Amino acid sequence: MKRYRSLEERLRLYDEVMRLKGLGLGYKRVARIIEEMYGVRLNPGMICNWVRGRYHPLERCNRLVEGPRLAYVIGGWLGDGSLSEDDDNYKLLYTALL
């Protein structure tokens, strides 16, 4: 089973990677320094994706996705506070919100 680092650790590593990359160091050198400083092995490809903005440590955190499901939940919460798992009620509420 794959173990994920804590959010605090990921953010600390991300900030350090960005600081080191800002000094003009290459991806492999940054990975080596991170391993020496924190004892954590980072893939240079992942460092590249962080630096280029393709990935961010906060990606797995509660991100709101706009759409009909969010409208349904907000409508239920602001209405009577109940949510139904019935697809028909979901469709009726969604069309009422439009």
N, C-alpha and C positions, 0 to 999 in steps of 0.2 A: 504494500500500500504506500502510495506516495505521500510524503509529509510536506505540508506547506509551512513556510515560515510565518511567524506572527506578523501582523500588520506593522507593528512598531519596528520590527527588525527589517522588513522589506523596505519601509520608508527610509530608515537609517542608511541601508545599503544603497538605495536609489540616490539619496542626497549625496553620499560619498562618491558614487560613480559619476554623477553629474559634475561634482566639484573637480574630480581628477581629470575628467574629459575636458573640462573647461581650461585646464592647465596645458592642454595640447597633447596629452598622452594617448597612445594607441589603445585599442580595445584589449589586446593581449596583455599589455603592460598594466592596464587598469585592473584586469582580472587577477594578475599576479599580486598587485599591491593589496587588493581587497582580501585575498587569501592570506597574505602575511599579516595584515592588520586584524582581521576578524575571524580567521580560520574557516572562512566560507568560500567554497569554490563556485564561481560564477562563470557561465559559458560566455565567451566573447560575443557570440551571436546574440545572446540575450542583452548584453550590454549595448550592442549596436542598436537593437530594437528600442531600448529605453532612450538612448540618445536621439534617435531619429523620430521619437514620438509615436512609434507603432504600438507600444505597450506601456502601461503604467502600473505600479504596484496597487493602485486603488481600483483596478478593473474588476476585481472579485467582490468589491464592497457594494452595498445596496445602491444600485443605480436604478433610477426611475425610467421606465420605458413608456413613452407616450403611446397611447393607442386605446382601443376599445376596452381592454381589460382594466387599464388604469381608470378609465372613465366609470366603469362599472363599480369598482371598489370605492372610488371617491363618492359616487352617487349613493351607494349603500351606507357609507359612513356618515355622510351629511344628511341622509334621509332618516330612516328609522333605525339605523345601526345594524341591520341584518343583511347578510349576504346569502344568496341562494345558489346552489350548485346546479340548478335546473337551467338548461340551455335556453328554454323559451323565455324565462324571466330575464335572463341575461340579454337576449335580443331585444325584448321589449324595453328594458331600461336603457340600453345603448341607443335605440332609435329615438327614445324620448329625450336623450341628451343632445342629439343632433339638432 
